[in-house]
C-alpha cells in the first residue's frame, strides 16, 4: 500500500501553516491540529448568545426517534478462492438474489481479467432475512497503486449499481500509523506524540468500544493499533479513517472500525462487522466517575411541616405539603472540578456564557438539526468563541458547579429539532447511530480499500 510516513505528513503540514498570532497562555495541551475554526469574522459582538429558542424546552414526547433502527446489518468478509466459476461468487457467499447474480455475471468479465493472486477479497452486507445490501470485491489480496474495488448496490429505481474505486486515488490522503495497543489504552501522552490532540480522545474512545472483551490480555502482547489517518489541512479536519487491532507478526485482526463520512448528519464509526458504535461517542463527553442523575422527575425542595398552637395548650400537627417534582431532562456526570469536557461531534458554537440554572453553558449545533448542551462548567477553553466550528474531541470546557447545581458535575443534553432525546433509552435509535440503507456500500468499500488485505 503506497502511503506517506507520519513524519513526512507532519513536516508537510507544519510547512503549510503560516505563523499563528500570539495567544494568551491556556491550560489545555498544545494541539498539532487546532480542532476548531473561527468562522465568526467579527460577526458576533460578544460570547453570549441569548437566543431564547436555544433554551425553550419542548415536550419530550414530541420526538420518539426510530425505536427499532437499522440494527440488522451484518458484514461478512473473506477471500474467495479463484476458480472457473468466479462469476458465481454472489450465490456461493450467501447472496440469494438471482437477478443480482445475473447482473454480476454480465458486469465482471473485465474485472476478472485483471485479477492478481489466488483469491478474490470481498465484503458483503446482508440485512434482515438475508436481504442483499451491498457487495465489494477487490482484484486480488495485494494493496498497491493497481488495486481496484468494485462495489455493487441495489438501485432505488430498480436494478443495481456498480462503482469502481482505486487505491491510488485514496492513498494520497492517508498516513499509516502503528501504535502499541497498551499505549492507546493506558498512555495517551505517547499517542499524542503521533496524533493531533483531538484524535487522542477519539481513538481512546474508539478502541474501548471495539476492544474484544474475550481477549482482555491483548495489551500484554505485542498487539498494535493500525491506523489510516488524514492529518487534515486548513480546509478539512484531521480524521481517523480506519482502525484495526492486530498481531503484527501473523496479521491476525482482532477488531476493526471504519469511518463513514456523511453530508446531512455527522459522520460515524462502524465496526468491520457492521456494528453501530456511535451511541457511545454521543454519551461520553468526559471521563466521569459515575452517572449521578439520569432522566426523570426530581423532588423540589419544600418547607418542613409546622405546628398550630393558637391560644390553646394543644399542639395540632399540620399535614405535610404534597411533594412537588420537576422534570430533569439530561444526564448528570459526576466528576471533579476541572475535568476536561470534549465535544462529542463536529459542530458550531451557538452559545457560550452564563445561563441561569444551567450556569456556565456551551451549546453546540450539529448537522441534522441536533444540538448538545454542556452545563454547570467551571470554565471554557479560552480560545473558544461564539461562531467557532469545532471538531469532535476538542476540549471545550471544564467540569464545575455553577448555576443550580448541588455539586461538581456535567449536565449533558442531546436535542433533536429542539426536543430532548434520552441517549440511554434502550430502544431509542437515531440516524446518527445506525447505518442507513444507502451507506452499506460505503462501508464494504472502505473495508477492502483501507483494511488489511484478507487472507485465503
ABEGO torsion letter per residue (X at the ends): XBBBBAAAAAAAAAAABBBBBBBBBBABBBBABAGBBBAAGGABABABBABAAAABBBBAAABAEBAAEBAABBBBBBBBBBBAAAAAAAAAAGBBBAAAAAAAAAAAAAAAAABBEABBBBBBBBBBGGBBABBBBBBEABBBAABBBBBBBBBAAEEBBBBBBBAAAAAAABBBBBBBAAAAAABAAAAAAABBAAAAAAAAAAAAAABBAAAAAAAABABBBBBBBBAEBAABBBBBABBBBBBAAAGBBABBBBBBBBAABBBBBBBAAGBBAAAAAAABABBBABBABBBEBBBBBBBBBBBBABGBABBBBBBBBBBBBBBBBEBBBBBBBGBBBBBABBBBBABBEBBEAAEBBBBBBBBGGBBBBBBGBABBBAABBBGBBBBBGBBABBBBABEBBAEBBBBBBBBBGGBBBBAABAABBBAAABBBAAAAAAAAAAAAAABBBBBX
